[in-house]
Amino acid sequence: MQQPQPGLDHLSETGERIDSLLSALGTAGPIAQQRGEDLVALVTNLYGAGLERLLEVLADAGRLDAVTLDALAADELVSGLLLVHGLHPYDVTTRVAAALDSVRPYLGSHGGDVELLGIDDAGVVTLRLLGTCDNCPSSTVTLQLAVEGAIQAAAPEVTAIQVEPAARGSVPGVISVESLRLRLDQGEALAEWLPIPELADLAPGEIGGFSKDGIRFVACRLGADLFAYRDHCPTCHESLVGALLERRLGDSAANLILVCPHCRARYDARRAGAGLDVDQHLEPLPLLHRDGVLSMAVPADV
């Protein structure tokens, strides 16, 4: 029976299935396993040659222009296959830069940014994280999922990602790299992405409480941007369900203040939940579109 073509969501599962089948062949002896590996290699080379010929045909027909190349590179499945066979039209620096551009809307919504300092011959990417959200509780999630995830998807040949602090005193509001890397090096568990398409129904200026898969959080829309926070006020330790969004005098409707319904503590909803009257900080939950679906990053300890 013909097997259905795997979608993007199942590509990693397909790879794991191939590995498991090859391992199973090992139980039949080394000769059977070698033949299985040779078969996979032959099929892979065949498809690679076909992809290369397809690009040549498009080029000869004058159809492989910049628009077509961009479309091919933007498709996750096609881009991955081109990378496997060394046919991708863009070099690693271009792909990493594009990956960082894809997460800048999220970083910018939290008052942050990322700077690509370079990529060495060993495939090590050096970044500098910038922003006004110093010691943000979501900084580890941001680095691991938003930044590292985007880079690894666009450039799997990258061997490592290192973060370099800005020159002391040269850039205000630099995220504390030392504390961030310490948390990473101590083996903090990665967060997981939870599809949450229902948040797209929030209207501008609307806030609501949600619960999904046992995770309780509040979400709001400021202008065109969505923000999500763990359902916990760090000042009074009560739920944020029923919180209000208030407008500061002279400020735009796209920069509203989240007000706790119990203690009236105020937090900057756009700037990662930074406390305005208290030295406290809401816990942001990153939101990004993954494979076309709005998803939320949930740390393992939430």
N, C-alpha and C positions, 0 to 999 in steps of 0.2 A: 504494500500500500504506500502511495506517495505521501511523504511527510509534509505538513504545512510549512510554509516559509516562516522562519522565526522573525518576530518583530524586534524592535529596539529593546524592549523591556526584557527580552529573553536571550539576548546575545551572550551575556556572561554565563547564563545557565547552559546554553548550547556548548560553549567552550568547556565548561566543567563536565558536561556529558561526554564530549569527545575524549577528554582526559581519562574519565572513568572507564570508558570502553577500551581505550588503549591499555589501561592498567589491568583490566579484566583479561585481556588477551595474554598478559604475562603469566597468568595461571596455566595457560596451555603450553608454556615453554618460551624460551628466548627467541626461537625462530618465528613463532606465531606473532609475538609482540613486534619483532623487527619488520615483519611483512605488513602488519597493521600501520606502523609508523611510516613505512615506505609508501603505502597506499595513500595516507593522508597527505604526505609531501607531494606526491604526484598530482593529486586532485587540486591541492593548493596552487601548485605551479601552473596547472592548466588554467584555472580561473584567473590567475595573475596575468598570464599571457593574453587571455581574452580581454581583460580590462585594458592592458597596454595597447592592444590592437584597436579597441573601441576608441580610445583617446586619439590614436593616430588617424582613424577614419574621420572623427569629428574635426581634427586639425586640418586634414586634407580638404575637407568640405567647407572650410572656413567658418565652422560653427563653434570652434573652441575659443571663444572670445572671453574677455574678462568677466562678463555677466555669467556665462556658463561655468567658468572656473569657480566663481564665487558660489554659485548654486551647488556645485559638486562638493566644494569644501565645507559648505554649511550643513550638508546632510550628514548626520552622525554615522549612519551605516556606510554610505559611500566613502566618506572621509576615512573611516576606520579601515576599510578594505584597501584604499589607496595607500594608506600608511604601511599596512602589512607588506605590500608589494613594492614599496619604494617609489610610488608613482604620484605622491601628493604634490600638488603644484606649488605649495608654499613651504618655505623653510621653517625650522623649529622656532626661530625668533619671531617670525611673523605670526605663527600659530599661537605662541604663548602670549604675545601682545594682544591678539584678538580675544583670547580666553580671558585675560584680565579686563578687557573692555566689556565683556559680557557680564561681569560681576560688579562693575563700577556703580551701576544704579543702586544696588543693595548697599555697597560700602558708602556711597554718597549720602544715602538716606540716613545713615548713622553718623554722618559728619566725618567720614573717613575716606581714604584713598589708598592706592597701592602703586608703587613705582617699580618698574623693571630696571634693575641695575645692570644685568648682563647674564649671559649663559656661557659657561666655559666649555672647553673641548670634551670634558668628561660628562657633560650633560647636567651639570649642577646649575640650577636657576637661583639667582640672588635677587631678593626683593627687599623693598623697604615699605613697611606699613605706616601710613600717616593718618592723622585724624584728631578729632577733639574728644574722642571717647577713651581717654586714658584709663587703663585697668578695667575696661568694660567686661562684665561677666560673660559676654558672648564672644569675646575675642578669640578664644580657642576654637569655638565652633566656626567662626568666620574664617580663620586660617585653614582649618582642616577641611571644611566642606565647601565653602564658597570659593576660596582661592585655590587651595591644593586640588580640590576635585575638578575645577575647571581646567587647570593646567594639565593634570594627568589625562583627562579625556581628550584634550586637543593635541597633546604631545606625549604619548606614552613612552617615548625614548628618553624623557627626562629622568635622570637617576636620583636626584635629590633636590629639595627646595630649602634654601636657607634664608633667614630673615636678618637683615643688617640694620642696626639702629642708625638714626640720622645723627649728624654731627651735633654734639652737645650744644644746646642753645641756639642752633641754626634754624630749627623748624618747631614752632609751638605746637603743643598737643600731640606729640609723637606717642603712639601706643607703646606701653612698657614691654619691650621685646623680651627683657630678661625674665619677667614674671610669666609672660606668655609661654616662652620656650620651656621654662621650668615645669609648667603644668603639662606640656606635651611630653617632655622627657620622663616625667614621672608615670607615664603610661595611662594618662587619662583616656577613658573609653571614648571612641568616636560616637558622635550623634548619628541618628538615622533619619532619613527623609520620610516624612509622612505625607502622602497625597491629601490635599485639603482644598479641592476645587470649589467648595461651597463658599469660601471667603470672597470669591469674585463677585458675589451678589451684594456685598456691602456697598451702600451708597456713600458718596462723599460726606464726611462729617458724622458718619454713623459708627457706633462702637457696640460690640456685643460679646457675650460670654459664650464659650463653646466647650464641648467635651467630645473627644474622639479617641478611641482606643485607650481609654483610661487617662488621657492627657487633658487637663483643664487649662484653658488659656483664654485671654481676651484679645480681640483683634479690632482694628479700626482702619478706616480709610481717610487719609488726608490728601485732598485733591485726587490725583490719579494713583497715589502710592498707598500700599497696604503695609500694616505693621502688626506684629503679633507679640504678646508678652505672656509670660507665665502668670497664672492666676494667683498672684500673691503680692500683697503690699508689704515691702520691707520695713515700713515704719510701724504699722499697727499689726502686721502679720495676719490680716484678714483678707477675704476674697475681694477681687476687684470687679466682680460681677455687679453691675449697676453703676459703674464709674461713669462720670460725665466728661465730655469734651468741651472745654471752655476756650474762648478766644481772648487772647491778651489785647489790651488796649493798644491800638495802633498797629497790630500785627495782622497778617493775612489769614484767611480762613484755612489756608493750607498748612499753617503752623499752630495747631491747637494744643492745649494743655490737658493732660489726662489727670482727673481729680479723683482720688480715692473716695468711695461713697461712705466710708466709716470715719476716717481721721482727717479727711480733707487735704491730705498731703498732695502736692502738685508735682507732676513729672512731665518732662518734655517728651511728648509722644513721638516726635520726629527724630530727636537726637538720642535714640537708643534708651529712652526712659530715664534720662538723667534727672535727679531730684533738683527742684528749683528752690525749695525752702528748707530742705533737709539734706544731710550728707548720706543719702541713700540712692539706690539705683534699681530700677526695675530689671527683670531678666528677659532680654529680647530673645525671640525665637526667629532665626533667619527665615525669610521667605524667598524662594526662587522658583522660576519655571524650569522644570526638569522633564525633558521629552514632551514638552507642550502642556504639562500638567502643573498647576500651582501646587507647590509642596513646601512643607515646613520642616526645619531641622530641629529635632528633639534630642537634647543631650541625654546620655544614658542614665543620669541621676535624676531626671525629671519623671 
